Amino acid sequence: MNIAFFGDSLTTGVPGVSFFQLIRERLQDDSLFNYGKGGDTVISLYHRVRKLSVEKLDIAFLWIGVNDVLVRVSPGYPLLKLLRRQPWATHPDAFIRWYEKLVNLLEKQSSLVLAVPPLFIGEDVDNRWNRQLETLGFRIKDFCRGRNKTRHVDLRRTFLRKLGDKSVSPHIKKNAAAMVKSALFPFSMKAGSPLESGLHYTVDGIHLNKNGAELVADCFLDEIGRSSASALFVERDGGKISVEKKHSNP
């Protein structure tokens, strides 16, 4: 199968730990493509996809939106977006209009689009930024209803269940210069451990650590198995997921 992942730095896997690499290790017989770019917003990703030459895909994962809210966290982020030519949606209505244009493009190139809501800005899910991301998540879910080639994947709910009643850090990455440094010099960040105590699935409140990457990979592998049930099946062995080709009887 041809499977592509479209998104921002969470899809790229830098900084932090790459869920894409974990999936590639388990789907070695399939063709996987990573179209993530650090800092991308729904608007900049749309313009990037328009210029891409992508072969026909079986599945396209779309995971975008966190930067459209992150830009409001600190005065440095809008300047960074302008310098990188990554305009952002200023309102949920504008976000969903650009999101629809983006999905329309991907549906032309893919048999199935899996729409993933943005995750976190800090693991304190009740902070103002995460409430805004939750709104975008609800809008994405509503948008997917009634579409034949696009399905909602509620990754956010998976993480919320795992966080449960855990004590979490209020840490939010407000320093735009530090964000640029971590992207340019990813090895300066310890990818396997959080920068702040109380972070369970991210290294900095946004980018995935080992636990977060494994959770995303497992969720996406489940979706791949569900989406291609005639060709693939998913087995759980000791808590790990493996995806194998089905063989017809001789």
C-alpha positions in Angstrom: 0.0 0.0 0.0 1.0 3.6 -0.5 0.5 5.5 2.8 1.4 9.2 3.3 1.4 11.4 6.3 0.8 15.2 5.9 1.4 17.6 8.7 3.8 19.7 10.7 6.8 18.9 13.0 4.9 16.2 14.8 4.7 14.4 11.5 8.3 15.2 10.6 9.3 13.8 14.0 11.8 16.6 14.8 12.3 17.5 17.5 11.4 14.6 19.7 10.7 11.0 18.7 9.3 10.1 15.3 6.1 8.0 15.2 6.7 7.7 11.5 9.9 5.7 12.0 8.1 3.4 14.4 5.4 2.7 11.7 8.0 2.2 9.0 9.7 -0.4 11.1 6.4 -2.4 11.3 5.2 -1.9 7.7 8.3 -2.7 5.8 6.4 -4.1 2.8 4.5 -0.9 2.2 5.5 2.4 0.7 5.4 5.2 3.3 5.8 8.9 2.6 6.4 11.6 5.2 5.2 15.1 4.1 5.6 16.8 7.4 7.2 20.3 7.7 8.0 22.1 10.9 5.8 25.0 11.6 3.2 24.3 9.0 -0.3 25.6 9.5 -3.5 24.6 7.7 -2.9 27.3 5.1 0.8 26.7 4.4 0.2 23.0 4.2 -2.6 23.5 1.7 -0.2 25.6 -0.5 2.5 23.0 -0.1 0.3 20.1 -1.1 -0.9 22.0 -4.2 2.7 21.9 -5.4 3.5 18.3 -4.5 3.7 15.6 -7.1 2.2 12.7 -5.2 1.5 9.3 -6.7 -1.9 7.7 -6.0 -2.3 6.9 -2.3 -4.3 4.3 -0.6 -4.3 6.2 2.7 -3.4 9.8 3.5 -3.2 10.9 7.2 -3.8 14.6 7.7 -2.6 15.9 11.1 -2.5 19.7 11.2 -3.8 22.6 13.3 -1.5 23.0 16.4 0.5 25.9 14.8 -2.7 27.8 14.0 -3.2 28.1 17.8 0.4 28.1 18.9 0.9 31.4 17.1 -1.2 33.1 19.8 0.8 31.9 22.7 3.7 34.3 22.4 4.5 37.5 20.5 7.5 35.8 18.9 5.5 33.2 17.1 3.6 35.5 14.6 7.0 36.9 13.6 8.4 33.4 13.1 5.4 32.5 11.0 5.8 35.6 8.8 9.5 35.0 8.3 8.8 31.4 7.3 5.9 32.3 5.1 3.4 30.2 7.0 0.2 32.2 7.4 -2.3 30.9 9.9 -6.1 30.7 10.3 -7.2 33.5 12.6 -10.6 31.9 13.5 -12.1 28.4 13.6 -14.4 29.3 10.7 -11.4 30.3 8.6 -9.5 27.2 9.7 -12.3 24.9 8.6 -12.6 26.6 5.2 -8.9 26.0 4.5 -9.2 22.5 6.0 -11.9 21.7 3.5 -9.8 22.9 0.6 -6.9 20.8 1.8 -9.0 17.7 2.2 -10.5 18.2 -1.3 -6.9 18.1 -2.6 -6.0 15.0 -0.7 -9.2 13.2 -1.7 -8.2 13.6 -5.3 -4.9 11.8 -4.6 -6.1 9.2 -2.1 -8.6 6.5 -1.7 -9.0 7.4 2.0 -8.1 10.5 4.0 -7.8 10.0 7.8 -8.4 13.4 9.5 -6.5 13.7 12.9 -7.3 16.6 15.2 -4.5 18.7 16.6 -3.2 17.4 19.9 -1.7 19.6 22.7 0.0 22.9 23.6 1.1 21.7 27.0 -0.3 18.6 28.6 -2.6 20.6 30.9 -5.7 19.9 28.8 -7.7 22.7 30.5 -5.4 25.6 29.6 -6.8 28.2 27.2 -4.7 27.0 24.2 -5.9 23.4 24.5 -9.5 24.6 24.8 -9.0 26.3 21.4 -7.5 23.1 20.0 -10.5 21.2 21.3 -12.8 23.5 19.4 -10.8 22.9 16.2 -11.1 19.1 16.9 -14.8 19.4 17.2 -15.0 21.3 14.0 -12.9 18.7 12.2 -15.1 15.9 13.5 -18.3 17.7 12.3 -16.6 18.3 9.0 -15.9 14.6 8.4 -19.5 13.6 8.9 -21.1 12.7 5.6 -17.9 12.6 3.6 -17.3 9.3 1.7 -13.5 9.4 1.5 -12.6 11.1 4.7 -12.8 9.6 8.2 -12.2 11.3 11.6 -9.5 9.7 13.9 -9.9 10.8 17.5 -6.3 10.6 18.5 -6.9 13.4 21.1 -9.4 11.3 23.0 -6.8 8.4 23.1 -4.3 10.7 24.8 -6.9 12.1 27.2 -7.8 8.6 28.3 -4.2 7.8 28.9 -3.6 11.1 30.8 -6.6 10.3 33.1 -6.0 11.7 36.6 -2.2 11.9 36.2 -0.5 15.0 37.6 0.7 17.1 34.6 3.0 20.0 34.2 1.6 23.4 33.2 4.7 23.9 30.9 4.0 25.6 27.6 6.7 26.3 25.0 6.5 30.1 24.7 10.0 30.8 23.5 10.0 31.0 19.7 13.8 31.2 19.5 14.0 28.0 21.5 11.6 26.4 19.1 13.8 27.3 16.1 16.9 26.0 18.0 15.3 22.7 18.7 14.3 22.3 15.0 17.8 23.3 13.7 19.7 21.3 16.4 17.4 18.4 17.3 20.1 16.5 19.1 20.4 19.3 21.7 17.1 18.0 23.0 16.9 14.7 24.8 14.2 13.0 22.7 13.4 10.2 25.1 12.7 12.3 28.2 10.7 15.4 29.0 12.2 18.8 29.7 9.8 19.4 32.5 8.7 17.1 35.3 5.1 16.1 34.9 5.2 15.7 31.1 4.1 12.2 30.2 3.9 12.1 26.3 5.8 15.1 25.1 9.3 16.5 25.5 8.2 20.1 25.7 4.4 20.1 25.8 4.0 19.8 22.0 6.5 17.4 20.5 6.4 13.7 21.2 8.6 11.7 23.5 9.0 7.9 23.2 5.7 7.2 25.0 3.8 9.7 22.9 5.3 8.5 19.6 4.5 4.8 20.5 0.9 5.8 21.3 0.5 7.7 18.0 2.1 4.8 16.0 -0.2 2.2 17.7 -3.3 4.4 17.0 -2.4 4.9 13.3 -1.5 1.3 12.8 -5.0 0.4 14.2 -6.5 2.7 11.7 -4.5 1.3 8.8 -5.6 -2.2 9.8 -9.2 -1.1 10.0 -9.0 0.7 6.7 -7.5 -2.2 4.8 -9.2 -5.2 6.5 -9.3 -7.2 3.3 -5.5 -7.1 2.9 -4.2 -6.6 6.4 -4.9 -7.7 9.9 -3.7 -6.4 13.2 -2.4 -8.6 16.0 -1.5 -7.6 19.5 1.4 -9.5 21.1 2.6 -8.4 24.5 1.1 -5.0 24.0 2.8 -4.5 20.7 1.0 -4.2 17.3 2.2 -6.0 14.2 0.5 -5.6 10.8 0.9 -8.4 8.3 -0.4 -9.3 4.9 -3.3 -11.8 4.7 -2.8 -14.8 2.6 -5.6 -16.4 0.7 -6.0 -20.2 1.0 -4.5 -22.2 -1.9 
